[in-house]
Amino acid sequence: MSLLCCPIHVDATEQLGEALDRAAAAVGRGARLIEWRCDSLAEEPHDAALASIRRLVAESPAPCIVTIRPTWEGGQYGGSETDRISLIEAIGTSDDAPRYIDIELDAYRTSRNRRQKVNLAVRHDAQQREVTASLVLSTHDFRERPSDLLQRVAAMASEPACAVMKVAWMARSLRDNLEAFDLLSERAKPMVALCMGEFGLPSRVLASKFGGLFTFAALEGGLQSAPGQPTLEEMSSLYRFDRIGRATRVYGVIGWPVGHSRSPAFHNALFDATDVDAVYLPLPVPDAWEHFKATVGALIDHPRLDFRGASVTIPHKEHCVRFVRERGGQVSGLSETLGAANTLIVEDDRTLGCANTDAPALAASLIAAFPDRSDLHGLRVAILGAGGVARAAAGVVALAGGQAVLFNRTDAKAEALASELSAAIARFDPATLDACERFPIAPERGRIVAGRRDALDCGCFHAFINGTPVGMSQGPDPDGHALETLAGGHVRLADAVVLDTVYAPEVTPLLADVRNQGGRGISGSAMFTEQARRQFERWTGHRLPNDSRDRGDR
């Protein structure tokens, strides 16, 4: 079991009491190791700094690491290297030494004096003082993966005094995490291997799965000691860190961006409630097909990761269908028809599949807005966008008997999509629906056509569906009004139903406008919950209670 280590920065002697209080709070939130980051504190006069650090160690509420990180390796200590090494040596040889002292590999190799002192831990030379703290040899690169990473690991492993090897580098993509996992799996000594930045979260959360000695989590946001470091609350409550082991299955949400996603909280809570040994992570993948293919392929192929599926969101829903098809997997009939999937499935026998739970979830949300209906027969629905969500929306409206009118910034793209989907809907066989895709299909299918953007204010639509990311937190236009952006001005919505598939924030500029006009605005939250429930059931086989699909879906 990996230990959660919380870094506590102490900048000056007068902050000792506050720092000890923060350490106590960290232990209360799940930390089992404290890293005293004394970079700035160490610039005080030697005796004062030594006395302060000794107090931190003596009163630490958990075993601790003492680190004085120099500026040349990403820390804040800018004083004399000789003074730093002298202070570290005094801390490590005191009667109340910390459990670990962290020394940079470069400092260890270049300081002949320090190298001799550290070796005392192994030689036990009677004429010298024995270092009582265990040595963590560390190396960091805050820009990229160091080209000599494997050589650095080998150098640390070859040093007899090294008790723990620690490597950390700025991840270039999610694939860097897989190398960190391989380093841990093949370690010659106890090891910490972490990737930094937005791509590096899996290496931190999955440390226990691969035998990392410890991993770092901040007491709260803004107190991180490295980019991409989660908080203790996130590690303990959101990712259930203490439940992760070698057999834990890995799921996630693939998109760009994914920081706004509610999916990790939703699925991890369900894993907890149903006692499923799995964890669900945000998995950012840049928007090009090549990124999706390379990253998802690497996750699936890794022999020890046990990657079992993912929610797939903007902009990768069409990539998901292409990926599964190219890998010889099972593309559901609905995903094939719509040309988009939001659910990647890795079966027990490692075969692949994909499904589209967006479509039935959208159908449920839209039909619920018209209480006297069981389908959408005769309704005219304007759909904004031409991506994966818009595809699902148009397909659902037509299959449920309505008329879908597609609007996009590029008219030609809307026309091409309408033509493509119309032909696919005509061929669709309901028998090819995956179990998680079932929804009401009308006896007579509706039409899919492209519309001119100046027709958005015609007053002839029963409903509008926003299938674009406009208005989404962390999206390309978080303050934008999706409908006015396309229409080029105000649109009357007093008698309309508007479903915004964006769910973060809960009330987008589009929804605020429709509600101000007296229309009915529907948040994407209900759709999100329904599609995520279906994904969870498809991955795990657990049937969730109070399922709306028990009300006659077919």
N, C-alpha and C positions, 0 to 999 in steps of 0.2 A: 504494500500500500504506500503510495507516494504521500509525502507530507505537504500540506499547504504552508508556504512560507510567506509571511507578510513583511515587506520592506518598510522600515520606519526611518525617515530622514531626520537627522538631528543636526541643526546648523550651529548651535551655540550652547554653552553650559547652562544658560538660564532657561533653556527649553527642556531640560532633563525630566522634570516632573510631568510636563505635558506629553513628552514622548513616551514615558512609561505608562501614562494613562491610555494613550493610543494603542500601545502594545497590549494592554489588558483588554481593551475593547476588541482588538483583533483576535485574541484567543477566544473571547466570547463568541466570535463569529466564525470560528472554525479553524483558525491558524494554529498549527502545531510547532511552528518554528518562526522565530523572529530574526529578520536581517536588520541589524543596526547599521544604517548607512551614515557613516561619520565623516564623509568627504570634507564638508566645511568645518565641522567641529575640530578636525585634525589640524587645521591651520592655526588654532590657538597655541600658546606656548606649550612646550612638550609636557611639562608636569601637570598643567591644568587639563590639557586634553586627555592625558593618561588617566587622571583621577576621574574625569567625567565618564570615560568609556568603561572603566572598571565598575563604576556605579551602575551603568546601564546593564552590564553583564551580570553583576551580582543581584540586581533587583528585577531582572528580566522575568516575565511571567511564564516563559517557555524557553527551551533550549534555543541558543542563538548563534548567528553568524555575525562576525564583525567585518565590515567592508569599508575600505577607504579608497574609493575609486578615483584615479587621476583623470584630468581632463582629456589626456591623449587616448583614453579608452572609454570615453562617454560619460565620465563622472564629473565632479565639481571641484576636486582637490587640485589646486594650482600651485602648491608650495614645492619645497625642495624634495626631490626623490629620496635623498639620503635621510632627511628627517622623517619622511613617511615610512621608510623601511625600518628605521630605528623604533618608531612608535609601534609599528605592527609587531616587531620582535618583542618589545616590552609587554604588549598585551598578550601575546601567545605564550610567554613564559611565566606569567603571573600565577599565583596560587589559585585564583578564581578565573582561569582562562575560559573563553567562550567554547562552545562545542566545535565551531569551525572558524577558521580565518580564511578569507577569500583573497588570493593573490593572482594577479594577471600572469599568464604564461610568459608574455614578453618581459615583464619585470623580473620574473623568476630566472629566466634564461640570461638576461643581460646584467643582472646584479650578482656578481660573484660572491660578495659578502652575504647577501640574502640566501643564496643557494646553499652556502655552508651552514647557515643557521637552520634552515628548514630541514636539511638532512639529519640534524640532531634527533629528530623524531624517530628516525630509524636506527641511527648508529648508537644512541645512548652513551655518547662519549662522557666518561666520568669527569673529565676536566672542563666540560661545557655544560651549560644549562639545557635541560631537555624541554623541547617545545611540547606543551601539553594539549594544545588545540589541534584538531585535525585540519589538514591543509586541503582547501579547495583550489585547484588550479583552474583558472578560467580564461576564456578568450571570447571577445565580442567584436562584431562588425555591424555598425549601425547603418551601413549603406547597402550591403549586398552579401551574398554568400561568398566568403573568402575562397579564393582559388586554391589555397593550400589547406583547406579545412581538414582533410584526412591526415595530412602531415602533422597538423597541430594536435589532433586527437592522439596520433601515435606518439608524439613527443610527451604528452601528458601521461599516457599509459606507461611509458618507459621510466618515469621518474618514481623511485621507490618511496619518496616522501609524500607523493600525491595520494590522498585518501579518496578524493572525489574529483572527477573530471566534469567541467561545466563548459558548454559551448552555446553561444547564442548569436544569431545573425538575422539580418533583415530579410524576410522572405520576399521572393520575387513573385511567387504564385503559391497556390495551395500545395503544389507538388513538392515544395521545399519541406513541408511537414513530413512527407514520406521518408525523406532522407534522415530527418531527425529520429523518426521511429526506427529506422534501420540501424542507426548508430546506437540507440538504446538497446535494441535487441541483440546486437553483437558486441556489447561493451565488455571491456576487459576488467573494468573496475566500476564501482558505483558511479553513476553518471547523471547529469542533468543536461538535456538537449532541448533547446527552445528556439522557436522562430519568432521574430518580432514583427510588428506592423499588423495591418488589417488582415493579412493572409495567414498570420501565425497562430491564431486562436486554437486550432486543433492540437498543436503540439503542447499547449498548456493544459487544456482540458483532458487530454488523453494520456497524460504522463503515467498514470497508474496502469493503463492497459499495456504499456510497453516497458514498465519497470523503472521509470525515472525515479531517482531518490527523492526529489522534491520539485515543486513548481511554485511560481510566484503569483500572488494576488494582492492587490492594493486594498487598504482599509476602506477606501471609498473613492469615487471618481475624482480626478484631479491630483491624486497622490501616487500615481503610478511611477515606478522607477524605470520603466522601459515602454516604448510604444507598443500598443496592442494588449497591454496587461489588463486582464479582467479584475473585477473587484471580488472580495471574499463573498459578498452576498450573491453575486452572479455564480461563482464557482459552487457554493454550497447549496443554494436554493434553486437557481435556474438549471444548472447542469448536473446537480446531484453528484458532486465530485467523489464523495465517500462511497458511492455505490458502483463506481466504474472499476472494472477489472479486466482481465485478459479475454474473457468471453463476451464482453459488452459489444453489442452490435451498434453500428454507426449509421445514422441518417442525417439529413440536413436539408437546407433550403439553398438552391443554386440560383443565383441571379446577379444583377449588377445595376443598382446597389442592392444590398440585403440588410443593411444596418437597421432599417425601419421595421423589419419583418416581425410579426407577432408569432410566427410559426415555432421558433424555439421554445417560447414559453408555453404555447398550447400543447405541443407534442411531448415535451419533457414532463409536463404535468400529467398527461395521460399515461405515459410510461410509468410514472410513479404510482398513479392510482390503480393501474392494472398489474403492477409488479412485473413489468417487462424489463429485462436486462438490456437496455438500449439507451443511447444518448443522441440528441438531435442538435446540430450545430449550424450556424450561419456559414455558408460556403460561397464567398464572393468569387465570381468568375467573369472576367472582362467579356465584352459583348461579341467578339468575333467567333465564328464557328470553330476556327482552329484552337482557340482557347478552351472552348467547351469540349471538343473532341479529345484533346490531349489531357486535360485535367480530369474529366470524368472517367476516361479510360484508365488513367493511372490509379484513381481511387478504387475502381472496381477490381483492377488486376493486382493490387497490392496483396501479398499472400497472408498478411497478419492483421490488416485493418478491419476486415469483416464489414465492409461497406454494403448496406442492404437496401438502400433506396433514397430517394430525395423528392422533395417538392421542387418544381421547376417554375421559375417566374420570369418576368421581363428581364432580358430580351431573348431568352433561350427556349421558349416553348416549341418553336418550330425546329430548333436544333435537336431537341429531345427526340422527336419522331425520326429525324434523319439518322441520329446516332444509333438508336435501337434497330432501325432497319438495316443500317450498314453492318451492324454486329450480328445480324441474323436473329434478332430477338422477336418477340411477339408484339406487334403494334395493334392495339385494339381497333375495332372497326370505327368507333367514334373518333379516335385520334387520327386514323387514316383519312377519314372523311373531312375532318376539320383542318388537317395539316398541322396540328398543334397538340401537345400533351403537357400536362402540368405535374404528372406523377411518374417517376422512374421507379421501377420495381426490379430488385435482384432476388430471384427465387432461391430456395434452399439448395438447388442443384447448380446455382450460379448462372442459370439462363436469365435473359433480360426480358423485360416487358415495359410497356408504357400505357398509360390511360389518361383520360381527361375528366377530372372531377369538377373542373370549373363549370362545364356545361350543365350538368344536373343541378349544381348548387345555384347557378344563375337562374335556371328555370324555376327552382323552388322559390327563390327570392322574388322573382317577377310575378309568378302566378299568385303568390301570397298578397301582392299589392292589389289584386282584383279578386276579392273574396268570393264572388259568385261564379268563378271559373275554375275548371280543372285542367284547362290548357290555354293556349293563346290564340285560338282560332278567331280570325277576323281583325286582330289588333295590328296596328301599323306602328312599328318601332324604329326609331332612328338610332343608329349605332355609330359611335364616334371612334375612329381609328381603323387600322388595318393590320394590327399585330395579332399575337396569340389570343389575347382576351377578346378582341373584336371578332376573330374567327369563331371562337366558342359561342359568343353571343348571337351572331348571325345564324349559325347552324342550329342552335337551340330554338330560336324564334321560328325558323322555318319548319323544323321538325315538330314543333308544338302547334303548328297551324297558323302562325302569324306571318306578316310581311316584314322582312328586314330590309331597311334602307341604309346602306353604308355611306358614311361621309369621312373623307380623309383630306389632308392638306393637298395631296396630289390626286386629282380626279382620276387620272389614268390608273393609279394603283387601286383605287376603290372599284373601278370598273373591272379590272382584271381579277380582283378577289371575288367580286360578285359572280362573275362568269365561272370561275374555278369552283366556288362553293356550290353554285346551282347544279352543276354537273355532278358533283360528288354527292349532294343530298339526294338527287334523283336515283343514285345507285345504292344508297345506304340500306343495309339490311339490319333491322333491330336485333336480330339474333346474334350479331357480332358484338353487342355491347358487353363490356367487362362488367363483372358483378358490382363494381363501385360506380358505374356510370348510369345506372337505370334512372329514367325520368319519364314523365308523361309524353307520349308521342301521339299526335293527332292522327285520325284516320286519313285526312287529306293534308298533305304537306303544303306549307306556304311558299312564298317566293323570296328570293334575295336579289336586290337590285342596287345599283349605285345611284346616289343622289347628288344634285348640285348644291353647294354650300349655301347659296342664297335662298334655298328652299327650307332651311332649318327653322325659319320663323313663319312658316306657312300656317301654323295652327292646326295642322292635320294629323299630328302624331299623338297617339295615346300614351306613348312612353319614349323616354330617351335612356340610352345606356352609354356611359362613358367607359370606353375600353382603352383609353390612353393613360399615360402616367402623369398627365398635367394635374397639378394640385397635390401631388404626393410628396410627403416629407422626404427629403434627400433625393428627390427626383430632379429632372431637368428644369422644371418650372413649378416649384412648390407653391407659389402665390398665384398661379394662373387659374383662369376660369375656363375649363375645357370646352364648353359649348361656345362661349363668346370668342375664344381663340379661333375656332373653326369658322364660325358664322361671320366673324369680323365686326361684331357689334351685339347689341342687346337682343335677347330672344324672349318672347312671352312664354311663361311657364305656369301661369295661374291654374290651369286645368290639367296639367300633365303630371305623370309619374316619372321621376328621374332616379335611376339607379346608378350610383357612382361606384364602380368596382374598386376604387381606391379606398382603403380603410385606415390609412394613417396620413393625415389626422382623421378623426372620426367625422368632423364636419369640414369638408373642403369648401373652397370658394364657390364651387358649383352648387353644392347642397345648401349653403347659406343663402344663395340667391333664390333658389327655387322655394325655399321655405319662407323667405321674405315676400315672395310674390303670391304666396297662398297655395302653391302646388305641394305635391307630396314627394319629399326627398328621402331616398332610402340609402343608408350607408352601406359600404361594402363589407361591414363587419359580419352580418348574417351570412352572406355568401362565403366569406372567408371561413367561418366556423363550419358551415356545411361541407365545403370542399375538403377541409382539413380532417373532419371526422371520417369522411369516406376514404381518404388516404390512409389514415391510421388503421382502419379496419382491414383495408386491403393488404397492408404490410404485416400486420400482426395476427389477423384472424379473430381479434376480439370484437364482438358485437357490443356497441355502446348502448346504454339504455336511453329511453325517451327519444328515439330516432324518428324524425319527421317522415322518413321514407316508409314507415309502417302504415302511412295513411293512404295506401292504394297506389303507390308508384308502380309502374310496370316497365 
